[in-house]
Amino acid sequence: MVAYQDDDMFPAPPDVLWKLLDAHLDDSAIRRIHPLILSQRTLNRNGMETIVERTIDARGKSLKSKWKITYNRPQTARWEVFESEGPWAVGSYVVNRYSAAPGGTRIESRGDLKITVLPFFLPQKLVIRSVFGRLHNEDIAATRA
């Protein structure tokens, strides 16, 4: 696993960001936000926790995984992989803390992650940072659509 940390700005206020986060729980909307998520099926909702099964395009392969997504509004969101064919290893997680800031919402992220389909010669940390950068850009684009 690779420790991940980031401190970033989302160019929208927290209420807009939380509408986007809610769309991540919508089985039909998630693909419009993140095209590499080929499908999502909600398995269970219980209070702040949602369990989803996702099929993700990982370098041309369709891989299934199960995620526990926990929203503690308006402060935090946590994503954790607990079953996986890939691309993320079981136990991979990220926690985001949100706070209002001038120009949008500050997002402080931390997690522990591993990509299972990555060739051994590519550095996990660099690729993970790149993946999260792409996801961040897709989220921004989704709020502007």
N, C-alpha and C positions, 0 to 999 in steps of 0.2 A: 504494500500500500504506500501511497505517496501523500504526504501532508499537503493540503491545499489551503491557501489564504489569499484573500483579495479584499480590496476596499474600493468600491466603484460608485458612480452616480448613475441613476436611472432618470432620464430627462422627462419625468412626469411626476405629479404629486402621488402620495401614498394611495389615495382612493382609486386612481387610475391603475396603478400597479397592482392593487389587490383584485381589480376586475380582470386583469390579465392573468393573475395567478389562479383565479377561479376558473378561467377558460382552460387552464392546464388540466383541470379535473373533468372537463367535458369531453367525453369520448369522441364526439364528432368534430370538435373544434381544435383539438391538439395538433392534428396533422397540418392544419392551416398555419399554425404557429411554428412548428418544428417539423419540416417535411421528412426528415429521416425517421421519425416515429411513424411507421407504416400503419399501425393500428393500436388502439387502446381499448381495454374492456375493464370497467369498474367491477370489482369483485365484492367489495364491502365498503360501507360508510358507517362510521361510528363516532359521533361527536366531531372532534377535530381531526380524526384520522380517516384516510381513504386508502384502500388497497386497490392497486390497478395492475393489470397485466398488459405489458407493452411488447409489441414486436418492432424492433429497431433495425434499420438498414445499417449494417456494419461492414463497410468495405465490400458491398455487393451481396452479403449474406443476410438473410432475415433471421434474427435471433430474438427469442422470447426471454422476458425477465419479469419479475414481480417486484413492485415498489410499494413501500409504505410512505405516504405523503402526509405530513402533519402540519397543519396551519394553526398557529397560536396568534391570532389577530390582535393588534396590528404589528406586533413586534417581530415574530419569527416564522420561518417556514423551514421544514426539514424534509429531505428526500433521502430514502435509504433503500438499497437493493437487498432483498432477502432471498431471492431465488434468481438464478441467471444462467443462460446459455452464453451470455455476453451481450454487448461489448463490455459492460461494467462487471467487475468481480462482486461476488456476494460479500456484503459488509461495507461496500462503498457507500459513502454518505456525504452530504453537504448540508450545512445549516446556514441560512441567511438571516441576518438581523437587519431590520428596516427602521429608518428614522427620517423624518421630514428634514429637508435641507434646502438652502436657496437653489432654485433651478430644478428641483426634483426630489428624489428620494435617495438617500445614502444607503448602500447595500454593503454590509460587512459580511464576508463569507469565510467559512472555515470548513474543512472536511478532511476525509481520508479516502482516497480513491485509487483504483487500479483498472486499467483497460486491459482486458484479457486477450483481445485480438490484435494487439500491437506487436509487430516484429521486434525481436529482442534488441536490435541495434538502434531503435528509435527511443529517445528518452521520454519516459512516462510523464515527468513533470512538464516538459515543454508541450507535449501533445495535449495533455489535460488542460493546460492554460489556453491553448489554441481552441479546443473544443468549447470551453466555457466562453471564450470571446465570441465565437460564432453563435452560440445560444443566446448570449446577451444581445447581439445585433439582431437576431431573429425576433426576440422579445420586443425590442424597440420598434422594429418594422411592423409588428402586429398591432401596436398601439396607434400607429399612424395610418393603418389600412382602413 
